[in-house]
Amino acid sequence: MSIRRIDVGPRMSAINIHGNTVYLAGQVGNPGGSVAQQTRDVLATIDELLAKAGTDKTRILQAIIWLADMADFAEMNAEWDKWVPQGNTPARATGEAKLAAPEYKVEMIITAAI
């Protein structure tokens, strides 16, 4: 089975498709904004990338969310809950991690079906 890569860069691809499964690279929002704003940025990017892959958020299988500070969990969830399609919620995990730069407050990794 072949692997299709979309938006290939020197370090990583934004999207990898293997069979009927779509893997997105970790997505971060614009640095410096609030957790809510960064979450909205990430979710908008996820929508765009899933569309490029020929799928959408109703087909998300798993979401892995990293927060720079778990104290921001409720603020991130408020945006997530507005965005995630009820009845099609994915398996999800959220943890705290030191992200690539201190300006980033949230990062999401998505796996979806086509």
RANOR-V657780 format. One record per residue. N is the residue number from 0. RES is the residue in one small letter. D_LAST is the distance of its C-alpha to the last C-alpha in Angstrom with 2 decimals. Layout:
N|RES|D_LAST ; N|RES|D_LAST
//
This chain:
0|m|15.04 ; 1|s|14.85 ; 2|i|13.67 ; 3|r|12.78 ; 4|r|14.32 ; 5|i|14.46 ; 6|d|17.57 ; 7|v|19.43 ; 8|g|22.64 ; 9|p|25.60 ; 10|r|24.68 ; 11|m|20.90 ; 12|s|17.70 ; 13|a|15.95 ; 14|i|12.44 ; 15|n|11.77 ; 16|i|8.90 ; 17|h|9.95 ; 18|g|8.66 ; 19|n|5.11 ; 20|t|6.07 ; 21|v|6.86 ; 22|y|10.55 ; 23|l|12.61 ; 24|a|16.35 ; 25|g|18.65 ; 26|q|19.29 ; 27|v|22.79 ; 28|g|24.48 ; 29|n|27.57 ; 30|p|30.34 ; 31|g|33.28 ; 32|g|31.85 ; 33|s|31.90 ; 34|v|29.28 ; 35|a|28.21 ; 36|q|27.93 ; 37|q|26.12 ; 38|t|23.60 ; 39|r|23.10 ; 40|d|22.74 ; 41|v|20.09 ; 42|l|18.05 ; 43|a|18.43 ; 44|t|17.32 ; 45|i|14.17 ; 46|d|13.43 ; 47|e|14.28 ; 48|l|12.30 ; 49|l|8.97 ; 50|a|10.04 ; 51|k|11.01 ; 52|a|7.70 ; 53|g|6.45 ; 54|t|5.16 ; 55|d|8.08 ; 56|k|10.31 ; 57|t|10.05 ; 58|r|6.89 ; 59|i|9.00 ; 60|l|10.24 ; 61|q|13.22 ; 62|a|15.44 ; 63|i|18.53 ; 64|i|21.14 ; 65|w|24.36 ; 66|l|27.35 ; 67|a|30.50 ; 68|d|32.49 ; 69|m|31.57 ; 70|a|34.10 ; 71|d|31.38 ; 72|f|29.09 ; 73|a|30.08 ; 74|e|29.78 ; 75|m|26.22 ; 76|n|25.31 ; 77|a|26.88 ; 78|e|24.40 ; 79|w|21.37 ; 80|d|22.52 ; 81|k|22.78 ; 82|w|19.22 ; 83|v|17.13 ; 84|p|16.18 ; 85|q|18.60 ; 86|g|17.45 ; 87|n|14.00 ; 88|t|15.58 ; 89|p|14.13 ; 90|a|16.39 ; 91|r|18.44 ; 92|a|21.40 ; 93|t|23.81 ; 94|g|26.64 ; 95|e|29.30 ; 96|a|29.44 ; 97|k|31.40 ; 98|l|28.95 ; 99|a|29.39 ; 100|a|31.98 ; 101|p|34.02 ; 102|e|32.84 ; 103|y|29.30 ; 104|k|29.04 ; 105|v|25.36 ; 106|e|22.40 ; 107|m|18.86 ; 108|i|16.35 ; 109|i|12.73 ; 110|t|10.09 ; 111|a|6.67 ; 112|a|3.78 ; 113|i|0.00
//
